[in-house]
Amino acid sequence: MDPAATPGEIFVPRKASGIRTRLVTDGTVTREMPIIGHLGPAYEVFAIQSGGHGEIYFCVPTDEPDPPVAFVCKQIPRQVLLDPVRRRAFLRECVLAVRMTALPGFVSSDILWVGGLPTLVTAAVLPDDDDVANLLDVVNGPQLPVPVAGFLAWAVAESMSTALNVHPEFVHGDLKPENVLVQAGAPLITDFGLASTLRHGWGQDSLPGTPPYLAPEARRPDARLTLATDIYAFGIILRQLLDNCQAADSGPHTAALDLIAELALRCTADAPEQRPIGFAEIAQRLKRTFDESDPAVRRGYGAYQLLAILNITNSVVFPDYESLARIEEWDLLRELIESQPAKERLSSAWHMHGLALTRMGRDFEALKSFETALARARWETEKTGRPMIYGPDEDAIRNIRFDIAVLLVNMGRFREAEDLGRELVADAASDEAARRAKTIVAMALINSGRLDGGEQLLITAMAGEHDEGRLAEGFRALSVLRLQQGRPDAAIEAMQRAVQLTPGRASHHRNLGELLAQLGEPGLAVAAFDHAMQCGDLTQDVLAMRLACAIAADDRKPDSYRAEADRQFGAERVDDAWQAALDILANARELEPAEATALTATGAVGETLNYDELQVEIDDARFYTFDYYTDGDEPDLVADFTARHREMVTTITSAKMRGAPVVCTRCSGCGTEILTNRPVGTAFTCVRCETRSDVSPLLDEPHRELHDAIGQALDMTEEPADGQGRCLVVQPWEPGTDAQIERVHEAARRHGLDPVSPDHAAVVLAFVEGISVGRFTSHHQPIGAIYLCPQGSRHIPRMPPAPVEDYLVEVRKIFGGRVNSSSHQIDYTREDPGGHILADRLDLAAEQVHDDPDVTSRRTTLILLSQLRLNRGQPEIALHLADEAVRLDRTDENAWIAKGYAELVRGDVTAAKESLREAQRDNSASSGATALQATIEYLSGDEDAPFTLARAITLGAIFRPPGGESSAAPAQAAPHDLNRQSSTHPGAATLKKLNDGLYP
């Protein structure tokens, strides 16, 4: 990753003083364009547009002479790379884009790896002399002759009809003028971010379309897009074309205008069944609206036919096998190749077939395919002079032999792999080919136990490697070597480096998880396996390892974790993987599987727990209430109760105490006195006599003294609640529907909470605080509500009050228990900056800060305002506020940290490093500065930094967007003490090492 790159991207802007221009072409138009930056070392960028998955870059190759052909690069941003919904949508778009390349009227596409991430590359269309680059320019431009409008509409309908014939149930999902490019007068459909087919519709994700083009039935957030919704969107396009037709031209073309108007009306009918049944019917009727020999239409019609021929020819000569391989769609790749008769397959198809089988774990079948590919390539060379399909610079036979050598290593045939690798080294025609071959030899030596020779050869091979994928494979081999050398920390660092180079590779996350589990770090392994699953590895064995590590990390009984696993992954998936997880645990603890289920654990949690006199119940929201049975006026009652309570708290690690005062009540049946934190007025059943009673606090003087003594002993003293409350943030695991969100808001109001928008300042802070301790794991928009304690009431300020918990219990039922949550205290009575900001008085706080006579208070306000503005995607304002805080006190490390994060989000790494040095000047062990340092080192690609999984997790916490997918900037974790991280945070142990300076 380039050290000057913006967080989440690899685009590096060029300084204004260094901008130059280049001639750029799309094949029909040549223009002079300013080069505004570069995308990795190989591509120069001349324009940027916002897209559904981040920025879209218009590029040309750096080294090609002018005028190079322009293309468009689209990547999934790194900060949402592990969001399963966003990732699935992007991969689906990639697959459909390359599959549609073969069809007439669709933009040609390919998939490459740029900066360690899969990148969708499509042909670019430059604005022509009339500034027309897409259909939006057409409908907003000069009025059209009726035949031209008819031709453009026909071409789009004809392309969609052809696509449906080849790919049944194809749905584009986002048909609109911006997504129809116009090259030489011919329309070309692009942008498959919402598209699906019967074969490529994986993931029950519901993604929004463009509102003006959405059919009525598709306007719900959970609606599924269909052919009927595409036809509706096409009808809106027909209307726009119709509105821009030449009025004076209507005489000779009245029939055509009437036909287009009638089709537009039918396509936009409210009821799907009243619309045309398909695009074939629409195209057939639109063909009557123009004559291809018409001078106004001839150029566009000819270009459409020519581009269709080119697409078909390219798809035959250069099939999309390699693109599918680059995004690891191995099952689909195998299916496509096997749909072709074996006798007709060229060497390239057999080669890709072998790669797909290798990645699917079918090694022996893969070896047969490779051997067939090798024989076929030699036969093609004999007949034609070179193997067919491969590019002119490719050594096909050598590539096949290289993949055979890799497979031999995987199969444990190390001597054969070494011999073949040495032959490839001897035959290498370039330094790059020699490095690849040396890596194979090194892998064979390392795996066969010859470490010294393997290490020297591997380091030599990696020294000059620039390809991220190959370099990552080298680090993976180095990790195996370091582990065999007895250097586990170095092994983790090497594997983490592989993950950093190729963060989208599920296999590397899985390898890292396996390594960490082997080295006794199950908590860190859980995070790695989660990343592997988020990157697409949904195999049963990964889930089994993840479950086993989660149980081991908390050292709890497997049965106690089962319900939690069912909620998180689904009972059906867990059923398939559960026994395998128990087997893994049994083998790890040298026990039989049957014994593994009987393991005792300190983290065991059930619905009801019994600690002798102390009874505990845990509800669906993971809040617990307790009842402590006493025998009257016991002299050591407070000491005995608090000792038992502390034992309970240390045992229960996955639930939170219900936020109600501890009171003394009495069973109405047997008269037993009970200390409880149940809300007053709620019912309970006495365990001694099974009588049903209500909690009614005993309020005479001895019991008042008992209440006060217990509150002090548990450090839960009450205080007045006027002007105080909680901001509760909930985040469903799946996107909520409008109906669900409205039910959540109704539940909030029913329990005395006020629903607030996701960008409310209190929601932002509560969400970021929850992220920093691992409470939020998805990227769906949070739902916020504020609870203000009733005037004159008293509550426990450090704990959520009972109405908040009751609201959360109801929310979990609305979403089937699949909800993350966090809460944050609010105090409207405070005069310090936190009170102003948490009350969402940002503008008021900003106005008053300069009038605050207290310099310390003013500086604290500026820092908090800076953090909030950065979290809201306003880095320029955040930097200005942090600069003001620094000017007030240049020794305040928190001000420098806020300034550093703002500079980092703006892409100024050099300035961020300077701010880091200032933050560490007086406190080199500052936890906030340590987090900033880890961020800078990661983004700078510093190879000397101790890259470990815990740092990767830390970065994940810092850079998750606080406002869901629409957030414009990465979230910055407010400075906090890493030692106070929740013990359930995946990287807590390593974070503590970071904070204590235990790393070199």
Secondary structure, DSSP 8 states (H G I E B T S, - for coil): --TT--TT--EEE--GGG-EEEEEE-SS-EEEEEE-EEETTTEEEEEEEEETTEEEEEEEESSS-SS-B-EEEEE--GGGTT-HHHHHHHHHHHHHHHHHTTSTTB--EEEEEETTEEEEEEE-----TT--SBHHHHHTSS-B-HHHHHHHHHHHHHHHHHHHHHSTT-B-S---GGGEEEETTEEEE---TT-B-SSS--S-------GGG--GGG-STT----HHHHHHHHHHHHHHHHHTB-GGGGTTTHHHHHHHHHHHHHHT-SSGGGS-S-HHHHHHHHGGG--TTSHHHHHHHHHHHHHHHHHHHHHHHS-THHHHHHTT-HHHHHHHHHTS-GGG--HHHHHHHHHHHHHTT-HHHHHHHHHHHHHHHHHHHHHHSS-SSS-TT--HHHHHHHHHHHHHHHTT-HHHHHHHHHHHHHH-SSHHHHHHHHHHHHHHHHHTT-HHHHHHHHHHHHHT---HHHHHHHHHHHHHHHHHTT-HHHHHHHHHHHHHH-TT-HHHHHHHHHHHHHTT-HHHHHHHHHHHHHTT---HHHHHHHHHHHHHHHT--HHHHHHHHHHHH-HHHHHHHHHHHHHHHHHHTT--HHHHTT---TT---SEEEETTEEEEE-TTSEEEEEEE--SS-TTHHHHHHHHHHHHHHH--S-EE-SS--EEEE-TTT--EEEE-S-TT-EEE-TTT--EEE-----SHHHHHHHHHHHHHTT---EE-TTEEEEEEEEESS---HHHHHHHHHHHHHTTEEEE-TT-HHHHHHHHHHHHTT---S-S--EEEEEE--TT-EE-TTS--HHHHHHHHHHHHHTTT-EEEEEEEEETT--SHHHHHHTT-HHHHHHHGGG-S-HHHHHHHHHHHHHHHHHTT-HHHHHHHHHHHHHH-TT-HHHHHHHHHHHHHTT-HHHHHHHHHHHTSS-TT-HHHHHHHHHHHHHHT-TTS---HHHHHHHHHHTS-TTGGG-SS--------GGGS-TTSTTHHHHHHHHTT---
